[in-house]
């Protein structure tokens, strides 16, 4: 069976695909649609994943393409990737000692043009962070390319007090993607 085309440059999504035994090649979408604030958050994230998959599928006819997007939200506000160290510190202070949501959406376009997707949500509770915690974590550089300014699979794990839901959803690609590809699209590896 041919590998899927992963429409993402995320090393975390590549790692999850490898861990789950999903053969894949990487062909990131060149641009990303902005989230539509008029949609419920789960639908808005799914629309971004869909735009990535559809953009890459046009260049990969006859192949199965998977697009994905992850957002961190707290109090109804989406925390994207930090623009600066000060912005990362602001995000981490917002998350400190509180619960937030991580939503990861998946959209698949198969070789016949058939498409479908889903969004998974995990609840994450952060430990209370000191200024020293925040400054030390930012100094590692890890928060700078992560939604919400932390990586659950790295040093940021030390600040996660609890996860209610799929760890891999928080990391960037739900583990259920394997079953979705098998059950919905007949992929068997």
C-alpha positions as protocol buffer text, in pm:
chain_id: "A"
residue {
  index: 1
  type: UNK
  ca { x: 0 y: 0 z: 0 }
}
residue {
  index: 2
  type: UNK
  ca { x: 129 y: 343 z: -93 }
}
residue {
  index: 3
  type: UNK
  ca { x: 229 y: 586 z: 181 }
}
residue {
  index: 4
  type: UNK
  ca { x: 2 y: 875 z: 264 }
}
residue {
  index: 5
  type: UNK
  ca { x: 110 y: 1231 z: 185 }
}
residue {
  index: 6
  type: UNK
  ca { x: 138 y: 1425 z: 510 }
}
residue {
  index: 7
  type: UNK
  ca { x: 49 y: 1788 z: 436 }
}
residue {
  index: 8
  type: UNK
  ca { x: 252 y: 1914 z: 731 }
}
residue {
  index: 9
  type: UNK
  ca { x: 605 y: 2022 z: 811 }
}
residue {
  index: 10
  type: UNK
  ca { x: 557 y: 1929 z: 1178 }
}
residue {
  index: 11
  type: UNK
  ca { x: 827 y: 1691 z: 1303 }
}
residue {
  index: 12
  type: UNK
  ca { x: 583 y: 1585 z: 1575 }
}
residue {
  index: 13
  type: UNK
  ca { x: 323 y: 1470 z: 1321 }
}
residue {
  index: 14
  type: UNK
  ca { x: 591 y: 1278 z: 1131 }
}
residue {
  index: 15
  type: UNK
  ca { x: 701 y: 1115 z: 1457 }
}
residue {
  index: 16
  type: UNK
  ca { x: 344 y: 1013 z: 1543 }
}
residue {
  index: 17
  type: UNK
  ca { x: 284 y: 866 z: 1196 }
}
residue {
  index: 18
  type: UNK
  ca { x: 606 y: 667 z: 1226 }
}
residue {
  index: 19
  type: UNK
  ca { x: 517 y: 548 z: 1576 }
}
residue {
  index: 20
  type: UNK
  ca { x: 170 y: 439 z: 1461 }
}
residue {
  index: 21
  type: UNK
  ca { x: 314 y: 253 z: 1161 }
}
residue {
  index: 22
  type: UNK
  ca { x: 159 y: 485 z: 901 }
}
residue {
  index: 23
  type: UNK
  ca { x: 394 y: 503 z: 601 }
}
residue {
  index: 24
  type: UNK
  ca { x: 413 y: 861 z: 483 }
}
residue {
  index: 25
  type: UNK
  ca { x: 595 y: 1116 z: 276 }
}
residue {
  index: 26
  type: UNK
  ca { x: 598 y: 1483 z: 368 }
}
residue {
  index: 27
  type: UNK
  ca { x: 468 y: 1754 z: 139 }
}
residue {
  index: 28
  type: UNK
  ca { x: 368 y: 2058 z: 348 }
}
residue {
  index: 29
  type: UNK
  ca { x: 96 y: 2293 z: 233 }
}
residue {
  index: 30
  type: UNK
  ca { x: 252 y: 2616 z: 108 }
}
residue {
  index: 31
  type: UNK
  ca { x: 2 y: 2834 z: 290 }
}
residue {
  index: 32
  type: UNK
  ca { x: -258 y: 2796 z: 558 }
}
residue {
  index: 33
  type: UNK
  ca { x: -610 y: 2930 z: 564 }
}
residue {
  index: 34
  type: UNK
  ca { x: -690 y: 3161 z: 851 }
}
residue {
  index: 35
  type: UNK
  ca { x: -932 y: 3031 z: 1112 }
}
residue {
  index: 36
  type: UNK
  ca { x: -1287 y: 3150 z: 1061 }
}
residue {
  index: 37
  type: UNK
  ca { x: -1392 y: 3312 z: 1391 }
}
residue {
  index: 38
  type: UNK
  ca { x: -1760 y: 3282 z: 1297 }
}
residue {
  index: 39
  type: UNK
  ca { x: -1743 y: 2901 z: 1321 }
}
residue {
  index: 40
  type: UNK
  ca { x: -1742 y: 2698 z: 1642 }
}
residue {
  index: 41
  type: UNK
  ca { x: -1379 y: 2628 z: 1731 }
}
residue {
  index: 42
  type: UNK
  ca { x: -1386 y: 2255 z: 1646 }
}
residue {
  index: 43
  type: UNK
  ca { x: -1526 y: 2335 z: 1300 }
}
residue {
  index: 44
  type: UNK
  ca { x: -1281 y: 2622 z: 1245 }
}
residue {
  index: 45
  type: UNK
  ca { x: -981 y: 2397 z: 1320 }
}
residue {
  index: 46
  type: UNK
  ca { x: -1124 y: 2129 z: 1091 }
}
residue {
  index: 47
  type: UNK
  ca { x: -1163 y: 2386 z: 811 }
}
residue {
  index: 48
  type: UNK
  ca { x: -792 y: 2475 z: 839 }
}
residue {
  index: 49
  type: UNK
  ca { x: -692 y: 2105 z: 828 }
}
residue {
  index: 50
  type: UNK
  ca { x: -920 y: 2062 z: 526 }
}
residue {
  index: 51
  type: UNK
  ca { x: -763 y: 2357 z: 344 }
}
residue {
  index: 52
  type: UNK
  ca { x: -415 y: 2209 z: 395 }
}
residue {
  index: 53
  type: UNK
  ca { x: -519 y: 1864 z: 272 }
}
residue {
  index: 54
  type: UNK
  ca { x: -707 y: 1997 z: -30 }
}
residue {
  index: 55
  type: UNK
  ca { x: -422 y: 2229 z: -131 }
}
residue {
  index: 56
  type: UNK
  ca { x: -172 y: 1942 z: -129 }
}
residue {
  index: 57
  type: UNK
  ca { x: -418 y: 1696 z: -288 }
}
residue {
  index: 58
  type: UNK
  ca { x: -433 y: 1910 z: -603 }
}
residue {
  index: 59
  type: UNK
  ca { x: -61 y: 1839 z: -656 }
}
residue {
  index: 60
  type: UNK
  ca { x: -91 y: 1473 z: -554 }
}
residue {
  index: 61
  type: UNK
  ca { x: -381 y: 1331 z: -751 }
}
residue {
  index: 62
  type: UNK
  ca { x: -419 y: 957 z: -700 }
}
residue {
  index: 63
  type: UNK
  ca { x: -266 y: 968 z: -351 }
}
residue {
  index: 64
  type: UNK
  ca { x: -411 y: 988 z: -2 }
}
residue {
  index: 65
  type: UNK
  ca { x: -337 y: 1323 z: 163 }
}
residue {
  index: 66
  type: UNK
  ca { x: -370 y: 1400 z: 533 }
}
residue {
  index: 67
  type: UNK
  ca { x: -389 y: 1757 z: 661 }
}
residue {
  index: 68
  type: UNK
  ca { x: -395 y: 1848 z: 1029 }
}
residue {
  index: 69
  type: UNK
  ca { x: -411 y: 2153 z: 1251 }
}
residue {
  index: 70
  type: UNK
  ca { x: -378 y: 2199 z: 1627 }
}
residue {
  index: 71
  type: UNK
  ca { x: -488 y: 2489 z: 1846 }
}
residue {
  index: 72
  type: UNK
  ca { x: -466 y: 2565 z: 2215 }
}
residue {
  index: 73
  type: UNK
  ca { x: -761 y: 2754 z: 2361 }
}
residue {
  index: 74
  type: UNK
  ca { x: -837 y: 2901 z: 2701 }
}
residue {
  index: 75
  type: UNK
  ca { x: -1136 y: 3111 z: 2800 }
}
residue {
  index: 76
  type: UNK
  ca { x: -1256 y: 3094 z: 2440 }
}
residue {
  index: 77
  type: UNK
  ca { x: -934 y: 3253 z: 2313 }
}
residue {
  index: 78
  type: UNK
  ca { x: -700 y: 3070 z: 2075 }
}
residue {
  index: 79
  type: UNK
  ca { x: -331 y: 3082 z: 2165 }
}
residue {
  index: 80
  type: UNK
  ca { x: -126 y: 3047 z: 1849 }
}
residue {
  index: 81
  type: UNK
  ca { x: 249 y: 3022 z: 1824 }
}
residue {
  index: 82
  type: UNK
  ca { x: 432 y: 3293 z: 2017 }
}
residue {
  index: 83
  type: UNK
  ca { x: 566 y: 3589 z: 1822 }
}
residue {
  index: 84
  type: UNK
  ca { x: 839 y: 3662 z: 2075 }
}
residue {
  index: 85
  type: UNK
  ca { x: 979 y: 3551 z: 2409 }
}
residue {
  index: 86
  type: UNK
  ca { x: 759 y: 3809 z: 2583 }
}
residue {
  index: 87
  type: UNK
  ca { x: 452 y: 3672 z: 2403 }
}
residue {
  index: 88
  type: UNK
  ca { x: 549 y: 3316 z: 2505 }
}
residue {
  index: 89
  type: UNK
  ca { x: 581 y: 3431 z: 2868 }
}
residue {
  index: 90
  type: UNK
  ca { x: 237 y: 3592 z: 2849 }
}
residue {
  index: 91
  type: UNK
  ca { x: 85 y: 3268 z: 2717 }
}
residue {
  index: 92
  type: UNK
  ca { x: 253 y: 3055 z: 2982 }
}
residue {
  index: 93
  type: UNK
  ca { x: 132 y: 3289 z: 3257 }
}
residue {
  index: 94
  type: UNK
  ca { x: -220 y: 3258 z: 3117 }
}
residue {
  index: 95
  type: UNK
  ca { x: -198 y: 2876 z: 3125 }
}
residue {
  index: 96
  type: UNK
  ca { x: -32 y: 2859 z: 3468 }
}
residue {
  index: 97
  type: UNK
  ca { x: -241 y: 2670 z: 3723 }
}
residue {
  index: 98
  type: UNK
  ca { x: -538 y: 2646 z: 3487 }
}
residue {
  index: 99
  type: UNK
  ca { x: -712 y: 2408 z: 3250 }
}
residue {
  index: 100
  type: UNK
  ca { x: -722 y: 2466 z: 2876 }
}
residue {
  index: 101
  type: UNK
  ca { x: -826 y: 2277 z: 2563 }
}
residue {
  index: 102
  type: UNK
  ca { x: -614 y: 2143 z: 2282 }
}
residue {
  index: 103
  type: UNK
  ca { x: -802 y: 2068 z: 1960 }
}
residue {
  index: 104
  type: UNK
  ca { x: -644 y: 1876 z: 1675 }
}
residue {
  index: 105
  type: UNK
  ca { x: -829 y: 1833 z: 1348 }
}
residue {
  index: 106
  type: UNK
  ca { x: -757 y: 1582 z: 1074 }
}
residue {
  index: 107
  type: UNK
  ca { x: -881 y: 1596 z: 714 }
}
residue {
  index: 108
  type: UNK
  ca { x: -810 y: 1319 z: 463 }
}
residue {
  index: 109
  type: UNK
  ca { x: -854 y: 1326 z: 86 }
}
residue {
  index: 110
  type: UNK
  ca { x: -807 y: 979 z: -60 }
}
residue {
  index: 111
  type: UNK
  ca { x: -683 y: 874 z: -403 }
}
residue {
  index: 112
  type: UNK
  ca { x: -1039 y: 882 z: -541 }
}
residue {
  index: 113
  type: UNK
  ca { x: -1107 y: 1234 z: -414 }
}
residue {
  index: 114
  type: UNK
  ca { x: -1327 y: 1107 z: -132 }
}
residue {
  index: 115
  type: UNK
  ca { x: -1275 y: 1319 z: 182 }
}
residue {
  index: 116
  type: UNK
  ca { x: -1363 y: 1320 z: 548 }
}
residue {
  index: 117
  type: UNK
  ca { x: -1225 y: 1439 z: 878 }
}
residue {
  index: 118
  type: UNK
  ca { x: -1269 y: 1484 z: 1251 }
}
residue {
  index: 119
  type: UNK
  ca { x: -1160 y: 1698 z: 1542 }
}
residue {
  index: 120
  type: UNK
  ca { x: -1048 y: 1566 z: 1880 }
}
residue {
  index: 121
  type: UNK
  ca { x: -1027 y: 1771 z: 2198 }
}
residue {
  index: 122
  type: UNK
  ca { x: -816 y: 1709 z: 2507 }
}
residue {
  index: 123
  type: UNK
  ca { x: -837 y: 1898 z: 2836 }
}
residue {
  index: 124
  type: UNK
  ca { x: -498 y: 1991 z: 2979 }
}
residue {
  index: 125
  type: UNK
  ca { x: -431 y: 2118 z: 3328 }
}
residue {
  index: 126
  type: UNK
  ca { x: -112 y: 2311 z: 3383 }
}
residue {
  index: 127
  type: UNK
  ca { x: 83 y: 2325 z: 3707 }
}
residue {
  index: 128
  type: UNK
  ca { x: 133 y: 2666 z: 3864 }
}
residue {
  index: 129
  type: UNK
  ca { x: 444 y: 2817 z: 3707 }
}
residue {
  index: 130
  type: UNK
  ca { x: 688 y: 3052 z: 3874 }
}
residue {
  index: 131
  type: UNK
  ca { x: 861 y: 3332 z: 3686 }
}
residue {
  index: 132
  type: UNK
  ca { x: 1176 y: 3120 z: 3711 }
}
residue {
  index: 133
  type: UNK
  ca { x: 993 y: 2825 z: 3548 }
}
residue {
  index: 134
  type: UNK
  ca { x: 871 y: 3047 z: 3265 }
}
residue {
  index: 135
  type: UNK
  ca { x: 1203 y: 3222 z: 3202 }
}
residue {
  index: 136
  type: UNK
  ca { x: 1396 y: 2892 z: 3216 }
}
residue {
  index: 137
  type: UNK
  ca { x: 1157 y: 2721 z: 2977 }
}
residue {
  index: 138
  type: UNK
  ca { x: 1165 y: 3007 z: 2727 }
}
residue {
  index: 139
  type: UNK
  ca { x: 1547 y: 3002 z: 2742 }
}
residue {
  index: 140
  type: UNK
  ca { x: 1538 y: 2644 z: 2604 }
}
residue {
  index: 141
  type: UNK
  ca { x: 1378 y: 2777 z: 2283 }
}
residue {
  index: 142
  type: UNK
  ca { x: 1118 y: 2499 z: 2287 }
}
residue {
  index: 143
  type: UNK
  ca { x: 809 y: 2719 z: 2327 }
}
residue {
  index: 144
  type: UNK
  ca { x: 881 y: 2933 z: 2023 }
}
residue {
  index: 145
  type: UNK
  ca { x: 729 y: 2712 z: 1752 }
}
residue {
  index: 146
  type: UNK
  ca { x: 449 y: 2554 z: 1952 }
}
residue {
  index: 147
  type: UNK
  ca { x: 82 y: 2647 z: 1976 }
}
residue {
  index: 148
  type: UNK
  ca { x: 24 y: 2770 z: 2330 }
}
residue {
  index: 149
  type: UNK
  ca { x: 400 y: 2809 z: 2381 }
}
residue {
  index: 150
  type: UNK
  ca { x: 465 y: 2457 z: 2508 }
}
residue {
  index: 151
  type: UNK
  ca { x: 549 y: 2111 z: 2381 }
}
residue {
  index: 152
  type: UNK
  ca { x: 395 y: 1826 z: 2577 }
}
residue {
  index: 153
  type: UNK
  ca { x: 642 y: 1579 z: 2421 }
}
residue {
  index: 154
  type: UNK
  ca { x: 945 y: 1774 z: 2539 }
}
residue {
  index: 155
  type: UNK
  ca { x: 1059 y: 1982 z: 2833 }
}
residue {
  index: 156
  type: UNK
  ca { x: 709 y: 2131 z: 2854 }
}
residue {
  index: 157
  type: UNK
  ca { x: 584 y: 1798 z: 2991 }
}
residue {
  index: 158
  type: UNK
  ca { x: 716 y: 1898 z: 3332 }
}
residue {
  index: 159
  type: UNK
  ca { x: 450 y: 2170 z: 3350 }
}
residue {
  index: 160
  type: UNK
  ca { x: 153 y: 1953 z: 3252 }
}
residue {
  index: 161
  type: UNK
  ca { x: -31 y: 1840 z: 3565 }
}
residue {
  index: 162
  type: UNK
  ca { x: -295 y: 1628 z: 3390 }
}
residue {
  index: 163
  type: UNK
  ca { x: -445 y: 1542 z: 3052 }
}
residue {
  index: 164
  type: UNK
  ca { x: -802 y: 1429 z: 3004 }
}
residue {
  index: 165
  type: UNK
  ca { x: -801 y: 1286 z: 2653 }
}
residue {
  index: 166
  type: UNK
  ca { x: -548 y: 1161 z: 2403 }
}
residue {
  index: 167
  type: UNK
  ca { x: -186 y: 1262 z: 2466 }
}
residue {
  index: 168
  type: UNK
  ca { x: -120 y: 1256 z: 2091 }
}
residue {
  index: 169
  type: UNK
  ca { x: -401 y: 1505 z: 2030 }
}
residue {
  index: 170
  type: UNK
  ca { x: -204 y: 1746 z: 2249 }
}
residue {
  index: 171
  type: UNK
  ca { x: 116 y: 1656 z: 2063 }
}
residue {
  index: 172
  type: UNK
  ca { x: -40 y: 1733 z: 1724 }
}
residue {
  index: 173
  type: UNK
  ca { x: -205 y: 1424 z: 1569 }
}
residue {
  index: 174
  type: UNK
  ca { x: -460 y: 1201 z: 1746 }
}
residue {
  index: 175
  type: UNK
  ca { x: -366 y: 835 z: 1775 }
}
residue {
  index: 176
  type: UNK
  ca { x: -716 y: 756 z: 1647 }
}
residue {
  index: 177
  type: UNK
  ca { x: -598 y: 869 z: 1302 }
}
residue {
  index: 178
  type: UNK
  ca { x: -472 y: 513 z: 1244 }
}
residue {
  index: 179
  type: UNK
  ca { x: -820 y: 366 z: 1301 }
}
residue {
  index: 180
  type: UNK
  ca { x: -978 y: 646 z: 1097 }
}
residue {
  index: 181
  type: UNK
  ca { x: -753 y: 570 z: 799 }
}
residue {
  index: 182
  type: UNK
  ca { x: -824 y: 197 z: 833 }
}
residue {
  index: 183
  type: UNK
  ca { x: -1198 y: 209 z: 901 }
}
residue {
  index: 184
  type: UNK
  ca { x: -1300 y: 506 z: 684 }
}
residue {
  index: 185
  type: UNK
  ca { x: -1053 y: 470 z: 397 }
}
residue {
  index: 186
  type: UNK
  ca { x: -951 y: 102 z: 404 }
}
residue {
  index: 187
  type: UNK
  ca { x: -582 y: 170 z: 471 }
}
residue {
  index: 188
  type: UNK
  ca { x: -400 y: -134 z: 611 }
}
residue {
  index: 189
  type: UNK
  ca { x: -33 y: -143 z: 688 }
}
